[in-house]
Every structure is written in structure tokens, then in C-alpha cells.
Amino acid sequence: MDIVVRDAKKADMESVLKLINELAVYEKEPDAVEITVTDLKLGGFGENPVFHCFVAESQNNIIGIALVYMRFSTWKGSVLHLEDLVVSQEMRGHGIGTILLDEVVKYGYKLGVKRICWEVLDWNEPAIAFYEQKGANVMRDWDVVQLNEAAIKKYISNI
């Protein structure tokens, strides 16, 4: 199977969104995705892009993505955040995740980042095993903290 990993193009965003939705279903959050193709086009290809995306292709079909963006650590400096690494369900087990992660790590190295980070659900043992096998430190003693849009509004109303 020939697999090509390349930088995503604006025209790829419909396929990227399909994979994001597939991930949401896998993560038991089928209705959680609110973004649109337009949002992805503006976010990745607008005047000030806020993310970079790699796509994995086979026979002109996008079968995987890795979407990253820059962060800054007060302890370490520049950090590359891997928001999502998704391989379509039917293509898992063919090394595509490794190829995409390799591309993310090369990209981070080229940028000179001090760390590459991402989250993984605690029940997603196949992903945890994959990341640990690659040398990643899965920090099980940290909890992810978020304010969603409703919580932000409530917070603001209480200031």
C-alpha cells in the first residue's frame, strides 16, 4: 500500500472534518463536533493560521490526519501540541499512525520545540500502548482542565 503524507491543503478540509467526526464517534462523543469546513479553512489557511495539518493519503483518498499548533510552556518554552491524530477505522493497523506521528515529530524538531504534547483518553488502551511504544510519557497523574463555551459565559457573568 502506497501512503503519502503531505501538508494539508484548503481543499482537503472536507475530508479532514469527516475524520474528525469519525474520531468523535470513536470517543463516544458523536454530537460534540461543532466546527465546519469553513472553520477549518479559516483556521488553517486564513490570514493568521492557527494550526498546521498533515494528511495521509492512499490512492488519492485521505485516510489519516495529524493536526498540530504551537503553545508556550512557562517551564520549557516552545511546545508543539498535537490536537488530533486520526486514522480511519478501516485503515488502522497498517502503520499509518506511525507515519503521521513521525511527520509531527520531524516538524516539531525542525521548529526547535522543547516538547511535543497531546492528550489521550484513559480508556483508549490501544492508543496509550502505541504512544508508550514510541517513547512518549503518558502522564496518568495529570487531569485535563477545560472551560467550555457555556462555562466561559457563566464565569464571565460572575466576575
N, C-alpha and C positions, 0 to 999 in steps of 0.2 A: 504494500500500500504506500503510495507516494503521498507524503504530507509536507505541505509548505506552511511555514509560519512567517507572517509578514505584519507590518503595521496596518492597522485597520484604516479603511477609507470611509468617507461620509456615506457612500453608497452601501456599505456593509451594515449600517446600523439597524436595519430591519432584522437581519439575521442575528445580530448581537442581542437585540431585545428578545427574540424568540428563545435564545439560550438562557438569558436572564430569567425569563418566565419559567423555563424548564427547571432551572435551579430552585426557584421559589416553590414549585410543586414538590420537588425532591425534599426540600427543607420544611415541608408541611405548612407553607405559608402561601398557598396558591393565589390569594387575593391581595397580597402585600405590595406587589409591584405597581407603582403609580406613575413612573416615568413613561415617556413616549419616545418614539423615534425622533421627533423634533427636539426633545430634551437632550437626547444623546448626541444629535448632530451639533447642537449649540454648545454642549458641554465639552465635546471633544474636538470640535472644528470651528468654533466661533472665534471671535476676536481675541479672547484670552482663554485658551483651552485649559480646563481644569483636570483633565485626565488624559492618559495615553492608553491605547488598547492594541493588543496583539490578537490576530486571528489565526487559527489553524484551519487549513483548507485541504480537502481531498476531493479530487475530481470536480473542482470548481464549486464545492459545497463547503460552507463554513461549519466546522464540526467542533470547534472549541474556541474559547476566548480567555484572555487574561487582561483584566482592566486594572490599571495602577494610577496612583497620583502621589505627589510629593507632600511630605509633612515635615515638621521640625521638632526634634526632641531637645528639651532643655538640658538633658544629660549628655546626649551624643552628637547632636547636630542634624544634618540632613538625613531623612528617612524616606524610603520608598514604601508606600502602602499598597499591598495587593488587595484590592477590594473584592474581586471575584476571579476565580479560576474555574472555568466550567468546560466540561467535555460532554457532548451529547451522550445520552444514556446508551444508545446502541454502539457508540464508538469507544466506550471505556474499556480499559484492559489492553489497549494497543500501543501504549507508551506516549500518547498524545499529551497527557498531563505533564509528563516529564519534559517533553519538548517545549511546552509552553512555560513551565517553571524555569527551565534552562534559559529561555529568552528573557524572562523577567530578571533573573539574577545577572545575566550579562548586561542588561540595560542598567540595572542599579550600579553595577561595577563601573560601567562607562561614565555614569553620572557622579561617581565618587561618594555614594551614600555610605553612611556609617552603619545602617541597619536596613533590612527589608522585613516588614512585618505584615501580619494578617491575622484574622480570626478563623476559628473552626468550631463548629458546634460540638459540644461534649459527647453527643451520641453518635457522631459521624466517625466511627472507628476506622473504616477504610481510609478516609482522608487523613486522620491522625496518624495511622500507620505509614501512609505514603509520605507525609511530611517528616516524620521522625526518621524514616529510612533515608531521606535526603539530607539529614543532619540538622533539621530545624528543632528548636527548643519549644515544645508545646507547654506553655506556662499554665498549668491547671490550677494554680493558686491565685490567678487574677480573674476578676469579673469584668465583663464589658459593661460600661455605664453609658446610657443614652437618654437624651430628652427628645421625644418625638414631637411632631408639629403641635399636637394638642397640648402636650406638657410645656412646650415653649410658651404658648399663648397663656396658659394658666400661670406659669412662672412670672411672665411679664405683668399680668394683671394683679399680681400680689406684690409687686415692687413699689 
